[in-house]
């Protein structure tokens, strides 16, 4: 039997390789071959020796990825990490040798061994590596039971194409040759871990098979399959020329991360100062760690004053804190932190009140020099006390909060965190061990809760929260499967588990008040599902509460994309909520910019999980937020009117549009700043101005114009912003940023605004108006706004210029120009 297996093994190899000896690179998985009897080492070596005697040069991967960590490689004794065959050959076949590369070494035997051994391998897969010799000799690439996804030569063409998800990295260490040690290094084209690309060579493997370039000889329960380096090169280069991410399985996610890296590189980091009398270093590091995942398109810097230095950092005008110039400052002290004590048990009320007064004074002093947003924690009772002392301290805490709120009443930039509410949801708040070891004020559990809240505030300030919730139905809005259980069998309301789903629906419906719209995406029978939404007695969310729905059997990620397009909403503003982890993963893979809520298995946890998401945080709801859902619904009426109008002009006149061009003021500054942070698609330069920045622009002679719009279907809503600045000579106007909500595109509003801006430039005595387009991965809709509206190419790349001549706005707009009366 063993002799027969030996013969079968050799025969399969010879049949796959052909009669003409040459160079063969052999990847093997002996276990996958699964012969009837275990294949012995000597049977394998016998067959390989026969091939060498016939003139074949055989090459076996003997890779040692552990060098990347250990920095140690012994050419003769470090075992291969890619199968035992290479070790067998090195130990037992005369003339076999191993290359010096400490990561991608090969065991070689045969006539071409010297040439392969001599390769200096300046880079792992480059033109001085063994892979280049394989290509030059058009080597056979053999998969001996191994899957083609492990074919290492594929990586050569990633390096040659300079794919963007890899980069060169040099690993240094020590190589041992025949007992002699020397320093060595290896430069490898490694994956960028931040992009997290996952190799998938299915397109390449299919191309090789479909073109007949892979030959196959059956061997037991697997096969010996062979192609050539020339065939791999032809197919690989063709595919990579069409798409440099052709060899990536999660291409959509990688493209998104690349776009976010570009955006983060273009924008200044968002600066956060974390202030407290206790040790907040760990909390600060946790915040640094979590923000890149929550907000990949914007870097964050977090500053914490040295321990015990909060007051000097605030008071001194040239302190590190002053130079850091935070855009958000968080005052996170508890009463215990202000007093430097672990417990309030033996502290008098007068001492506590005095500490709070000093705390207020310090915050006010800070606000004098930094006008940016400030987060202030209200006080709460966080320790354990007797019943009597708890009552006393509760009254004292209430008085402390009154002092705090009264003292900061006139500070418009304050964002409050209600610590009593946070404390009620997580226990313990304080860990005595952490306090006594390092003056750390919060337990790990409570720190996580606070971190979520802080992160949510950052996301809300920068417009990174969700504006649309796309909801599944079965096991998400109700218990059970509608198609199987019927309307009478699904669980909503009543006892458990129906009451959990009712609570969740009630919470979701309440989001509309914050301007977060609801849509449904479900694999169901549409008529049956719509009937339940409209008529089931226990349903809280009704069809009329939805701005859109897709109830069909199409992939959910495709439906989500359609819903977002229908609403002219960026996918980054969408949150997907589904109980099924398979559906969630599919959306993550295909629409990586969509926020996916990880629901627990137990529906009783749905509501709290949702409310804990930083992506639904709301800090300053403006009137436009309240109108947003109605605006989405009005789009349907507008689209119906568009389709029935005799002409586009008749459609536009029929809308009875009122255009408001308003100077920056107290009533619109919050919305103006919100638009600067949120708008990504129709945004010429994506300048992320804060409210403070906008006020500075006006003070320095610029025009900040908030664009308002109303029509017969929707009331007045501020939907855009254009900022005009004079140049240094005050003879030319420059458009710092022009942005509009995508919901109002397609009505010639962009033309009207630029005509107004040209008239405004003329009124200010400017001869020309300059516009700039700074291209980002997401602002495609705005790139032709200047070229299509009377501007000519300027001297600089992306610059456009228009003479400040009198311009007539389209007559279907009734314009209210606040600058003429300002």
N, C-alpha and C positions, 0 to 999 in steps of 0.2 A: 504493500500500500504506500509506504513512504517513497519507494522508488517511482511508483506511478505518479504521486503528487509532485515529486521533483521534476519529472518529465513534463507534466502538465504545466507546471510553473514556467519552466524554460520555454516550452512551446508557445505559451501565451505571450511571453516577452518578445520572442523572436518574431512572432506573427504581427505584433503591434509595431515593432521597430522597423521591420523590413530587412532586406538582404544587404543593403549597402551600409557598411559600418560608418559611424560618425560620432557625434557628440550627443549624449542624452542626459537630461536633467531629470532625476527620478524623485518624485514625491510619493511617499508610501503610507499606507495604513494597513498593516498586516491583519489587524483584527477585523477590518471590514471585508476582507477576502473570505473569511469564514469557511475554510476547507473542512471536509468531513472529519479528518484527523488533524490535530495541531501541526502546523507547518514548522519544522525544525530550523534552527539557525543555519545548520550546515546545508540543508536543502536550498535555502535562499542563496547562501554564499557560493554553492556549486554552480547555480544558474548564472550568477553574476560573473564568476570567473570565466565561464564559457564565453560570455559575451566579450569580455576583455580580450581573451585569446583570439577572438575573431577580428579584433581591431577597434572595438568600441572604447570610447572614453566615457566613463560613467561619473556623474556628479550627484552627490547626495546632500541635501540641506542638513546642517548640523548646528542650527542656530542656538544662540545662548542669550536670550533677552535679559537674563538676570544680570548681565554685565552692566546694564543701564543703572542698576541700583547698587551692585556690589563693587563695580570697577575692577573685578578680577576675572582673568581668563587664562586657563592653562590649555595650551593647544593640544597637548597629548592626553590630558586627563579630565578636563571639564566635559561632562557628558552632554550629548546633544539633547536639546529640549524639544526637538521636533521628530521624535521617533528613534527606534533602536537600530535601524538598518545602517545608518551612518556609522554608529559606534562599532557594529559588527565588522563592517568593511575595513575601518581604520585598524582594528585589532588583528584581523585575520587574513586579509588579502595582501600579498606581497606587492610593494610599490605604492600602496595607498598612502595619501598624505592629506593633511588638513590645512586649509588656508588660514592666514593670520588674522582675518577680520574678527574682532572680539564679539561681534553681535551676529553678523550674517556670514558665518564661516561655512565652507563646504568641504566635504571629504571627496577627494578626486582620485581616480585610478584610470590609467590608460595613456595612450600616446600624447594627448594634449594637456596632460597634467602640469607640465612645466609652465606652459603659457598661462594657465589659469592661476597657478600658484604665484606667478610673478605680478599679478595685477595689484597696483598700489591702492586702488579703491579710495580715491580722494573723497568721493561720496559713495554711499552704499549702493545705489542703483545707477550711478553715472557712467560716463564713457571710459573710465579707467577701472571699472569693476568687472568681475566675472560675468555679470549680466550682459555687458557689452560684447564679450567674447561669445557668449551664447547666441547673441544676435548676429554677430559677424559670421559665425559658423552655421547659422540657421539650425541650431540645435533642436533635436526632438525634446519636447516637454512631455514627460510621462507621468500620468496619475495612476499609480499602482494601488487601486482600491481607494485612494484618497479623493475627496471632493474637489472639484475645480475651484471652489471658493478659496482654497488654500494654495493656489498656484502663485508662488512668490514673484515670478517674472512680471506679473501684471503691474506690480508697483513701479517697475522701471518706467512705464509710460505715464504714470502719475507724476513722477519726477521730471520727465522730459517735457510734459505739458505745463509744468509749474502750477499745478492745481493749488487753489487758494486756501484749501483746508489743511494743507501741510506746510511745514517750514523746516529749514535746515537747523539741526541741533547737534552739537558736538559733545560726545561722551568721552571722558578721559579715565584712564586707569592703568593697570599693570598687566602685561602679558608675560606668560612663562613659556619658554621654548626649550625643551630638553633640559629643564632644571634651571635655565638662565632667565632672570627677570629683566624686564625693560619697560619703560613707560610706553603707552600707546594711546591712540585716540581714534574715534570713529565718528564721522559726520553722516548723520542719517536724516532722511526726509520724513520727519515724524508728523503725526496728526496734531493739529491745534486742539488741545483739550477744551478750550473755551468754545470752540465751534462744535465739538462733539460729533464730528462726522462719523457715520457708521458705514464701512465699506460694504458694498453689495455689487458683485461683478456679474449679476444675472444678465444684463444687457450684452456684455462682452461674451459670456459663455454661450448665450443664445445665438449671437452673431457667428461665432465659430461653428456651432452645430448646424445652423441653417445654411451656411455656405459650404458645408461638407468638409470642413477643415479639421474635424476631430474624427479620428478612426477609433474603433472600439473592438476589442477582442474579449469575449466573455471568459471569466475565470472564477469558477465556483459561484459564490453568491454575489460577486461584484464583477469588475471588468478591469482590463488594462486599457487605458485610453491615452491617445497620443495626438498632439498637434505639433506645430513648429513655431519657433520664435518669429519667423517671418509672418506667419499667419496671425499670431498674437499682435505683432506690431501693426499690421495693416488694419485689423479690426479696431484695436485700441485707439490708434491715432485718429481714425475716422470718427469714432464715437466722441472722443474728447474734443475734437475740433468743433463738433456740433454743440457740445455741452460739457464744460469742464467739471460738472458735478455728475457726469454719467455713471461714475463708479460709486456713488453715494446713495444709500437706501433712504436716508432721511433728508433728501435734497431740499425740500421746502423749509425744514427747520434750519438747515445750515445757511441757506440764502437769507433767511430772516435774521439769524445771528450775525451774519456778515454785514447786513444792512444796519443792524443795531450798533455794531462796532464802529462803522463809519459815522453814524449819527453821534455816538458818544465821543468820538475823536474830534468832531466838529464843534461840539458844545462845551462850554465851561462846566466843570463839575459843580453839582449842587452842594452848597456848603451848609452843614448842620453843626451847631454848637450844642453840646450836652452839658448842662450846668447843674452842679449839686455839691453839697458839703460833704457827702460821703463818697465812696469809691464807685465811680461809674465806668471805669475802664473796660470791664468785661461787657457791659451793656453797649458801650460804644463800638467795640469790636464785633459784637453780634449784629449790630446795625450795619456796619460795613460789609459783613458777610452776606446778609440777606438781601440788601438792596440791588445788587447786580442781577439776581434772578427775578425780582419783582419789577425792575425798571432797567432792562438791558440797554436802552438807548441813551442813558444819561448816567455818568459816573457820579458818585457821591463821596464827599470828604467829610469826616466827622472829627470835630475838635473837642477835647475834654481838658479843662484847665488842670494844672498840677494839683495834687491833693491839698486842700486847705487854701487854695489861691483864688477862689471865685471873686472875692471882693477886690483884691489888687488888680485882677485882670479886667474887671469892669471899670474901676476908677481910673487906672492909668491910661492915658490917651494913646500911648504907643505900645500897648501890651500885645502879646500874641493874639489874644482874642480880638482886639481892635483891628489888627492887621488881617486876621482871618476873614473878617467882614461877613459873618454868617448870614445866609438867606433864610434860615429858620433856627431859632434858638429855643431850646427846651429847658425849662426850669422844673426839675424833677424831684425836688426835696419833699420829704415827709416832715411832720413836726419833729419827730425824733432826730432827723438829720440836721435840722436847723439848730437843735440844742446839743447835738453830739452825744445823745444818750440812747441806750437800747430800749428804754421803756419810759412812759410818761407817769409812772406810778408815784414818783416822789418829787414831781416838779409842780410848782405853784402856777396858777392861772396867769398871774401877773408876769411871771418870767416868760411864759409861753406867748402871751399877747405881745410882749415887747419884741420877742424874736420874730413874730409875724410882721410887725410894723417895720423892722429892719429889712426883712425879706421883700416887702412891698417897695421900700425905698430903693433897694438895690435893683429891682426890676425896672423901676421908673428911671433910675440913673442910666441903666443900660439902654433903655429905649430912647433916651435923649440923643445918643450917638449912633444908634442903629435903628432905622425905621422899618426894618423887615419884620416878618411875622414872628410872633412869640407864643410858644405853647407854655401854659401854666397849669400845673397840677393843683386841683383843689385838694384840700386835706381830707383825710378819712381816718377812722380808728382802725389801726392795723394790728394791734397787739391783743393779748389775752388778759382780761382783768376780771375782778369780782363783779357781781351784778350791780352793787352800789356804785363802785368806781366807774363802771361802764356808763351808767346814767350820767354821772358827773362829767366824765370826759366827752360824752356825746354832745352835751350842751356846750362844753368848752370848744369842741371842734366846730360846731355850728357858728359860734362867735368868731372863731379864727377865719372861717370862710367868709363871713360878713365883712371882716376887716380887709381881707384879701380882695374881695370883689369890689368893695367900696373904694379902696385905694387905687385899683386899676380900672375903674369905671370908664375913664376918659381915654383909655389906651385902645384905639380902634383895632390895632393889629393883634390883640390877644385871641388865642384859640384855647378854649378851656378843655381840660380832661377831667371828667367827674370820677375821682378816685374811689368814691363810695360805690359807684356802679361797677367799677372794675374789680374792687375787692370782693363784692358780693358774688362774682362769677368764678373766682379762682382762690383756692386756699392751699397751702398757707401763703401769706403775702411775705412774711419775714422768716428768714432761716437764721436762728441764733448762731449756728456754727459759722456760716458765711460772714455774719456781722463781726464776730469776735476774731476770726482769722484775718479778715481784710477790710472791715468796715463796709461790706457790700450790703446795700440797703434792702434788696429784694431777693426772694427765693428764686430758684431756677424756673419754677412753674409760672410765677407771677412776672418774671422778667420777659418770658416768652409772650405773655399776654400784652404787656406794655409795648414790647417791640412791635407787635402787630399793629397796635394803635398808632405808634409813632410813624411806622412805615405807611399806614393808610393816610395819615395827614400829609406826608410828603407826596404820595401819589395824587391825592385830591388837589393839592396846591399846583401840581404840574400837569393836571388834566389827564392823568393816566388811569383813572377809574373807569368802571363799566358804565355804558349808557344804554345798553340793551341786554336783557337776559333772555337767552333762547332756552326754552324749557322742554324737556321730554314729558311724556304723559304717564305711561305705565310704570308703576313702582316709583314715580317721582312726584307727580301731582296727586296721584291716588294709588292705593294699594291694589295689587293684582294686575292681570293682563286683560284689557277690555275685550280683545278678540276671542279670548278663551272663557272668561268669567261672565261676560255680558255686563250691561249697565247696572243690573241689580246686584252683581257679584263683586264689583269693585268696592274698595274700602275708602270712604270719605266721611269724616264726622263720626259722631257717636263715640263708642268705646275704642280702645286700642285695637288695631293700629290706626284706624281711620282718623282719630283725633290728632295724631301726629301730622298727617297729611293736611288736615284742615288748618292747623297752626302754621304749617309751612306756606300754604296758599295765602293765608292772611298776611303773612310777613312779606311775601313776594308782591302781593297787590299793593301794599303800602309803599313800595319803592317808586310807584308812579308819582307820588307827591314830591319825590326828590328829582324827578325828571328822568328816571330810569325806566325805559319802556320794556314791555313784555312781548315775547313772540313764542310760538310753539313749533317744535320740530320733532315729529314722532313717526315711527314706523307703525302705521295703523290703517284701518279702513277709515277714509276721511268722513264719509257720511255718518258713521257710527260715532266717531270721536267728536264731530261738530255737534251732534245731537246731545251728547253728554255735556259738552261745554255750555250749550244753550239751555238745557232743560233739566239736568240732574239737580234735585232739590238741595243737595249738600255741597254743590260746587260753589266756591267763592270766586275763583277766577272764571269769568265768562268770555265768550268770543269777542264781545265788544271791548273787553279790556286789552285785547291784543292788537298790536300794530301790524302784525303779519303772521301767517302760519304756513307751514309746509307739512302736510300729513300725507305721506306716501311711503314708498319702499325704496326710494333712492338713498344713496349714502348720505349720512347726515351732514358731513362736512360740505358736500355740494349744496345741500339745502341752506346751510348757514351762509355760505357765500352768496347765494341768490337773495336771501333775505337782506343781507347787508347792502348788496348792490341796489335792491329795490328802495331802500331807505337812504341811499347815498351816505352810508355810514362806514367808516373804516373798520376793518376787522379787529383792530386793536382795541376797539371800544365795546366788543362783544364778550359776554360771559356765557359759557355753555354749561347747563346743569342737567346731568343725566346720571341715573343710578348705575348704569351699565359700564364697567371699567373698559370693556372692549370698545364701546362707542367713544368713550373719553379718549382713549389712546389713538383711535383713528383720527379724531379731530386734532389732537396734539401733533400728530405726524403730518397731516396735510394742511392744517391751518395753525402753525405754531404761534402766530400773534394773538389768537383767540385765548381768552382767559378761561381755563377749565376748572370748575369747582370739584374738588375731590370729596364726594359725598361718602359718609360712612355707610356700612351695611344696615345699621339700625335706623329706621326712619325717625325715631325720637331724637336723633342727633342732627337731623337735616337743618332745622332752623338755626341752632347755635353755630353749626359749621358755616352756614351762609353768613350769619351776622358777624362772625369772626374774620371774614375775608377782608383784607385791607383794600380790595378792589371796589368795595361799595361804600367806602368812607365818604362822608359829606361834612364839610366844615362851614362853608358860606354859600348857602343856596340862594341864587339870584332869581329874579322873576322869570328869566328865560328858561331856567331849569324846570319851573312849573309848567311852562307852555310847551316844552319840547315834545312830550307825548302827543299832545293835540296836534302839533305841527307834523309829526310823522303820519298821523291819521289823515290830516288834510291833504297830504301828498296824493292819496288815492283819488280824491275829488279833483285835484288839479290835473292829474294824468288823464282822467276821464274827459275833462274839459279840453285838454290839449288834443286828444284824439278826435273829438267831435267838431273842432273849430275848422272854419273854411281855409284859414291861413294862419301862419305863425303870428303875423301882426294882429289878426283878429283875436287870437288866443291871448296875446300879451295885453292888448287893450282891455279885453274882457276881465282880466284879473284885477283891474282897478288898483294898481300898485302905488303905494305911498313910500317914497324914499326919504329917509331922515339922515342928514349929515350933521352929526352933533359933536360939539367940542367936548373934550374930556371934562368930566365933572363928578361931583360927589355921587350922583345917582347912577353913573355908568362905569366908574373906574374899576369896580370889582369884576364886572362882566368883561371889560376891556382886557384886564390882566388874565382872566380865565380864557378868553379867546386866544391870547398869545401863547398860552401853555398848551391848549388842547388842539388847535387846528394844525393839521399836518399836510393835508392833500392840496388844498388851494391856499398856498402860503408861499410867497415869492422868496423869502429868505429864512424863514423859520427862526427869526429872532425871538428869544424867549424873554420878553420884558416882564418885569414885575410891576406892581402898582407904583412902587417907589421909582422905578426906572421911567415909567410913563410921565410921572409928575416932573421928573428932572428934565425930560425932553421938552415939555411945555415951558418950564422955567428958562430953558436955554434958547427959546425962540422957535421951537418946532410946533407943528400942528399935529395933534393926535385926534383923529376923527373917528368916532364910533359910528358905524353904519347901521342904521335901523331900517326895518322893512315891515310893511303890513300889506295885506291884500284882502279881497272879499271873503277869503276862507280863514285867514289867521289874523290875529291882532298884532299890535306892534311888538317886534322882537329885535333885539340887537344881535345882528348876525355876521358882523364883519368889522374890520379895522383897517385904516390906512394912515400911515404916519409920514408926514412931509417934513424934511429938515433943510434949512439953507446950507449951502456949502460955505467954505471958509470966507469967500469973498462976498457972500450973500447975494450972488447974482444968478445962481442956479439952484433949483430945488431938487432934492434927492428923495426918492421913495424908500424909506428905511424898511418898511414891510407893508405888504398888501395881502390881506387874508379875508376869506369868506367861508362861511359854512357851506359845505357841498349841497346841503338841502335846497339852496336857492339858485344853484347854477342852472343854466339853460334858459334864463329869462333876460339875457343881455345886461344883467346887473353889473358885471365886470366892466362892460363898455361904458355904462353910465357913470360909474365911480371914477374911471380914468378920465372921462370928459370933465367931470367936476373937478378932479385934481388939477387938470390942465388950466381950467379957469381960475382955480385958486392960486396956482403958480403965477399966472398973469396978474392977478389982483395984488399979489405980494411983490410985484416988480421983478420977478425972476424971468430970464429970457428963455430958459429951457427947463424941462423936467426929466430927470434921470431915473431909470428903473433898473433894478438888478435882479437877475434870476440866479439863485444859488441852488443847484440841483441836489436833491436828496432822493433816497430810494422811494420816498412816498409822495413827492409833490409833482408827479407827472401831470395832473390836470391843469397846473398853473404855468407850465413852461412856455406856452405860446401866447400868454395873455398880452404881452407887450407887442410882439410882432404882429398880432392880429388886430391891434387897436391903435394904429397910427404911429407907433414908435419905430425908429430905425436903429440898426445895430450901432453900438457905440465903439469907442476905442479899445475898451477892455473886454475880455471874455465874459459873457453873460450880461453885459451892460447894454441898455437900450435908452434912446433919447428921443424926446418929442418937443417941438417948439411950443412955447407957451402962448398959443394963439387962442382966439375965442372958439369954444367948442359948444355945439348944441347937443344936449342930451336927448335920447330917444323920447318921443312924445307920449309914450305909454306910461311914463313915470311922472307922478306929481311930486316934485322935489321940495323938501322943507330944509333949507340951508341955515343951520344954526350959526354958521360963521359970519353970515351977513349981518346978523343982529347981535353978535357977541361983542 
